[in-house]
Amino acid sequence: MAVQTVASTTVSAAGSAEPSVDLGPAAALSCRECGHRVPLGPVFACEECFGPLEIAYDFSAYDTEELRRRIEAGPANIWRYAPLLPVPADVATRPNINPGWTQLVQADNLARELGVTGGLFVKDDSGNPTHSFKDRVVAQALEAARAFGFTTLSCSSTGNLAGAVGAAAARAGLRSCVFIPHDLEQGKVVMAAVYGGELVGIEGNYDDVNRFCSELIGDPAGEGWGFVNVNLRPYYAEGSKTLAYEICEQLGWRLPDQIVVPIASGSQLTKIDKGLQELIRLGLVEDKPYRIFGAQAEGCSPVSTAYKAGHDVVRPQKPKTIAKSLAIGNPADGPYVLDIARRTGGAVEDVTDEQVVEAIRLLARTEGIFAETAGGVTVGVTKKLIENGVLDPSLTTVVLNTGDGLKTLDAVADSGLTATIRPNLESFREAGLA
């Protein structure tokens, strides 16, 4: 499928709420800044202060042990946590790509390399249907799109989200039309296009793509469109909580001491924190301190830069890094990431592209996990934090790998044959392989 290319444009976005619908325990949309509440609907900005809206829940009727039993008896995907998510009651019977319940790998070999003694785990989300964590958030957004009557599923994407939207829409029988920077890795372009939806390249970076999508929402041409990371963003973002739920359940219903999370928009990190807080509040895990660390590539590190400078404001940067899935120069949740890192005693750090590649190879060599560049960022930052004495190697640590290395082969394109030999033992020995 050929990628169409259109010029970028700049515009702000707004939305208006539709009548409230029944989405499980979700009670309303609440502004993070001023607390103003509105009914559930396809709206993402507060009408009072223009702050971001997120889902507010009513969990008051839940009994802890009954909820735990219900979760443990659920399917081996994110819908085991349906009681804690904004989904309709019949979600399990509807066509969806059903992501989640990915491996939490006990990374003993990597731990020895890094000097971690308290237990090191890799939450490997490359096992999702389209091989990235984006399947989690799209699954949530798809259910909201259905509830609000949207007929087209869309997004702005740095690659992984485009594939997840294409796959989810195909499974649900909806149209998809997704927008990406025109110069993405070819592997991600092919994976997004193969599902048969429309794929449009924008001349510009991700921030240009996102601004264009925000304009399209307010235009008659966008009527009936559910943009998973714009007008459906409050629902979409909740999918990231399931990473926190799974990590804690897979650890035997306990919190990790430390967790290292890659930062693109920052939403994944903030929702993981929200998920951990919900588990504490519901009594599903023991309340104890935990530390959250954010990871960025040096070539797109606006949050890391702000953290190190002691700033509360995140200044936009122009991305220039091989970690294109994290290349968001103006991250919407950046200030909230700073708050969480500081509140939990964590930090935000960055690594060079060279360190990203080294970390991809390190994880592959030690644990047999081939991470995309974002995973190289988290492993690289983990290594750097340990070396700098910031991350405590004596504590239980979880590192996120959010995508499959087959999507970013260019990063390790110089890998190849160890030797080429003739088909006989003499040649084998001459090559020093015996």
N, C-alpha and C positions, 0 to 999 in steps of 0.2 A: 504494500500500500504506500503510495507516495505521500510525503508530508507536505501539506500546503504551508506557505509562509506568508504572514501578514505583518505589517509594521506595528510597532508598539505605540501605546498611548498612555497618558497619565490621568487618573481620575480618582476621586474618593468614592466610597460606597456606603449605602445605607440600606435598611430593609424595614419592612413593616410586618407585624405579627398577624398570623391567620388565627382563626378560632382554635382554642386549645383542643388537643386530642389526648386520648388515653395512652400513655407510654409508661406502663408499669409504675414503679415507685417514683418516677420523675414527677415532681410537684409543680415546678415553674422554672422560668429562666431568671437568673439573678445576676445583677451587675457586680463584677469583681471590685469595682471602685467605690460605688455609692450604695450598693445593696438594693437598689430599686428592682422590683420584681414585675415580670410580665408573664402572660399565659404562654404555654408551650406553642411554638410556631417557628417558621423558617426565618428567624431574625437573629442577628449576631451582635448588634451594637445597641447600647443603652440609649433610649430616647431622652433621658435626662442629662447624661454627662458624656455620652458617646464611648463609654468604657466597654470592654468585652463582656458578653453574656456567657454564663455557663449554667449547666443543669444543677438545680437544687432538688434534693430528695427528701422524702419522708420515710425513714427506716424505723419509725417508732414501734411498729407492730411486730417487728421481728424478734424471735427468741433465738439466742445465740446458738444453742446446740441443735435446734431444729434447722436453722439456716445452714449450719456446717454439714449436717446430714444431707440436706437437699443438694448442696453444692457437690459433695463427694459422690452422690448418686447420679449426677448429671452427665451429659455427654462429654467426650474428650475434645472439647473445643470451647470457645469463649462463652457459649450459651450455657455452660454450667453455672455461670455467674449472672444469668438473666435477672435474678431478684435484685441485683445491684446496678442494673443498666437501664437506659431509656429505650426499652424495646416493647413491642406489643406482646400480648399474652400468647399468641399463636406463633411466635418467632421460630420455634423448633420445627414447624411443619412447612415453612415457606422456603422456596429455593434461595439458597445463599451459599457462598463459598466456604462457610464454616471454618474460619481460621482458628489458630490458637492451640493451647496445650502443647507447645513446642518444648524441646529438650532443655533441661537445666543441666548442663554438662559439668561434672566435677573435674576441674582442670588441674589435676595434680602435677602433670609434667610442666605446664606453664607456671604453676606456682613455684616449683623448684627453680626454674629459670629466673623468676622475678624475686625470689626470696620471701614468698608469702607462706606463713606457717599457720595462719588461722583458718584456712579453707578458702579456696578460690573457685568460683563457678562462672561459667559462660552461659548466659541465657541466649540460646541460638535460635533467632527468629527467621533464619533462612529456610526453615522447614515449613513455612506457611505456603498456601496454594500458589501464589505468584512470587514466592521466595523473598518476601520482605515483611516487616512488621506492618506495613501499610494496609495489609488485608484486614487487620483488626479494626482500624478506624473506618475503613470503607464499609465493612459489614454493618457497623453501627449507623453510618450515614445512609446506607441503602434502606434500612428499616424506617428511618425518619422520612426519606424521600417517598417511600410507599405511603406512609401515614398521611403525608401532606399532599398526595396526589400528583407528584412530579412524574413526568414522562421521559425526561432526558437526564442522565447522570453525567456530571461534568466536574472538572477540577483544573486548577493550575498546578503544575507538577515539575519537580526536578528529575522525574523518571520513574521511580518506584510506584508512586501514587497513580501515575497514568496507567500502568499495567494493572494495578489492583482495581481501578475503576472500570477499565475495559472488561476484565474478567467477571467482576461482580454484576455489571450490567448485562453481559451476555448470559450469565446464569439466570438472572431474574427476568430476562426477556424485555429489557429496556434499551432504548437508544443511549449511546454514549458519545460524547464529543469532548475531548480533552486537549489542553493547551500546554505546550512545553517550550523551553528555550530551544532555538533552532539548532544548537550545537551540542546536544547531549551525546553521551556515549551511544554508539550504534546498537549495542546489545540491548539497551533500554528502549531505544526507538522501535526496534523489531518486536520486542516483547509487548510493548504497548499497542502496536499496530495489528498484531496477529489475531486479536480477539474480534476484529471486524468493525470496530467503531471508527469514528472520525478522529484523526490525530492531526493537530494543527501546530506548526512551529511558529513561534513569535520571534521576531528579530530583536533580541535583547536578552537580559538575564531573568532569573526567576522573579525578581521584584517587578520587572516590567510586565511579565506574564500575569502576575497576581493583580496588578492594577487594571490591566485590560479586562480580566474576568469580573472585577468589581464593577466596571463600567457596563459590561454586558448584562449584569443582573438588573440594572436599572433601566434597561432598554426593552422595548416591546419584543425585540428579537430573542430575548432571554426568558420570555414567559414560559412557564412550565418546566424550567430548568432547575435542577437541584445541584448546586455547586457544593461538593462535599466539604471543602475547606473554606467556604465563604458563608453563604446563607444557611448551610447545614453544619457549620463549624462547631456549635455547642454540642451537638450529638456525635459528630465525627470524632472530636477530641476525646470523648469518653472511652473510646476503644483502647486507648493507651493505658487506662487503669488496669486492664486485664493482665498486663505484664506484671504489675505489682501483685495482683491477686495470685497469679500462677507461681511467681517466685516464692511467695510466702507459703503457699500450700505445698509446693514441691520441697521446701525446706522443713516440712513437718509443722506447718502453721506457726512459723516464727519469722520475725523480721531479720533481714540481713543487717549486719553492722554498717556496711558501706556498699554503695552502688554507684557505678560509673555509667553515665548516660550520654549519648551523643546529642549535640544541639544543632538543630536546623532552625525551625521557628521557635523552639524551646517548649512547645506544647507537650511533647512526650515526657519531658522531665517534670513539668508541673503536674501532669495528670498521674504520673507514677507516685508523686508525693501525695496527691489527693487520694489515690487508692490505698496507700499505706495508712493514711489518717483515718479513712473509713473503716479499715479492718480493725484498727485500734478502738475506734469508737463503738463498733459492733461487738467487741470482745472476742473476735476471732483470733487475735494474736495478743501476746503480752505487750503492754505499753513499755517501751524502752527507747533509749536514744538510738538514732540512726543518722548516718551522714550521706548526703547526696552530692556527687561530683559531676560537673558538666565538662564535656569534651568537645573541642573544636579544632579545625585545621587552621594553621597560622594564616593561610591565605584568605580565610573568611572567619575572623575571630572577633566580631564586635562585642559579644558578651564577655569573652575572656579578657579583652582589652579593658572593658569597663570594670570588671571585677578587680583586676590587678591595680587599676588606678584609684580604686575606692569610690567609684562613681555609682550613682543610682540611675543615671540616664545612659542608654545604649546608643551610641552614635553609629549610623549606618556606614557600611564599608562596601566597596566594589569587590565582589568575589574574584579570587584568582587562585584556585586550588584544584587538585585532581579529585578531591572529595566532593563531587558535584551534587550528591544527594543532600549534603549539608550546606550548600552554597547559597544561603539566604542572607543577604547583606543587611537587611532591616528586619530582624526577627521580632514578630509580634509579641511573643511571650518573654522577650529578653529581660525586662525589668523584674518579672516574677521569678525567673530563674535566679537572678541575683539575690532576691529575697530568700529563696529556699536554700541556696548554697550557704548563705550567711546564717540563717536561722538554725540549720542542722549542723553547722560546723564543718561543712564541706568546702569546695572550692571550684573554680572554673579555670581550666588550663587548656593550652593548645600545643600542637606539634606541627613540625614541618612536613611537607609532602614526602621528603625522604624518610622521615621517621614513620609516616603512615605505611609506606611500602615495606619497611623493615618489620613493622608490627604485623602486617598481613602475613608475611612469610613466617614470622615467629609463631603465630597462632596456628598456621597450617602445619608447620614442622613439629610442634609440640602436641597438638590436640587433634590434628586431622580435620580442622574446621577451616574452610576457605571463605574468608570474609570479604565483603566488598569494602570499598575505601572507608565507609563510615565505621565499619568494625575495626579497621586499621587505626582509625582515629581514637576509638575508645581504648583499645589495647595499648596503643602508643602513649596515650595520656596516663593510663594506669601505671605503666612502666616509669614514666617521668615523675608522677606524683610519689611513687615509692622511693625513687632515687633522691628526690628532693626532701624526703622526710615528711611529706604532707599526708599521705595515705598510710595508715597503720597496717603493716603486714601481719600483725598478730591477730587481726580481726577477720571475721567472715566477710568476704567481698564478692560481689556479683558484678560482672562486666557484661554489657549488652552488645551482641552482634545483631544488627538489624537487617542484614541483607546478604545475599549470596554473591561470592566472588566472581561467579561466571558472568555477572552483569557488568563488571568493571575489569575485564581482562587486560585492557591497555596498561593498567597500573603495574602489572607484573609481566609485561609482554616480552621481557628479555629472559624469562625462564625458558628452559628448553632441555634438550637431550644432554645427558651426562657424557655419553660417548656414542659413536657409531662404529660397529664392529662387523667383521665377516661372520657368517654363521658357523663358527667352529671354536673349539676350546682354546686353541692357540691364540686366536685374536682376542678372546675374552681375557686371557691372562695378560697379554701384551697391553691391554687397556688398564691394567692394574685393578681389575674388579674382583679378582679371586680372593 
